[in-house]
């Protein structure tokens, strides 16, 4: 599964052949969570409220890019890396 972005030890991934709704898979220190592009938790636990807050902030900043990557992935095209949170 391609890595979309990495920041502060957080890894954001997106599957190429995944189901709707559009979402990302996030890992942090052994915790795993699936979030939609509005920052809602669909599945799992990250184990850190701070890390989840940072991911939600990142999602808010990159919603359009995430949607573009989702569309590209669904069509079998390469996804683009998205800038990390600074």
C-alpha positions, -999 to 999 in steps of 0.1 A, spaced: 0 0 0 16 33 -11 26 58 15 9 92 8 27 111 36 48 108 67 52 133 96 60 131 133 62 93 131 27 91 115 24 71 83 -5 78 60 -13 52 33 -39 47 6 -48 13 -10 -52 12 -48 -81 -12 -49 -100 -2 -18 -137 2 -11 -158 34 -7 -161 57 11 -128 74 2 -104 70 31 -69 68 44 -51 43 66 -30 58 93 -4 42 116 13 56 146 33 37 172 15 4 166 -20 20 165 -40 19 133 -70 39 122 -90 44 90 -103 79 85 -125 94 58 -116 127 42 -135 147 68 -113 133 96 -140 109 109 -127 76 123 -142 47 104 -123 19 121 -96 13 146 -78 34 172 -46 54 169 -38 53 206 -28 90 208 -53 119 208 -25 142 198 -15 121 168 -52 119 157 -55 157 161 -25 162 139 -38 138 112 -72 156 112 -54 189 108 -34 174 79 -66 160 63 -82 194 65 -53 210 47 -51 184 20 -87 173 12 -85 181 -25 -52 163 -29 -65 133 -11 -96 132 -34 -73 135 -64 -52 106 -51 -83 85 -44 -95 90 -80 -61 82 -94 -58 50 -73 -93 39 -83 -83 43 -119 -50 24 -114 -28 55 -118 0 65 -96 -8 85 -66 12 116 -56 29 122 -23 13 149 -2 33 173 18 37 165 55 25 186 83 53 209 94 
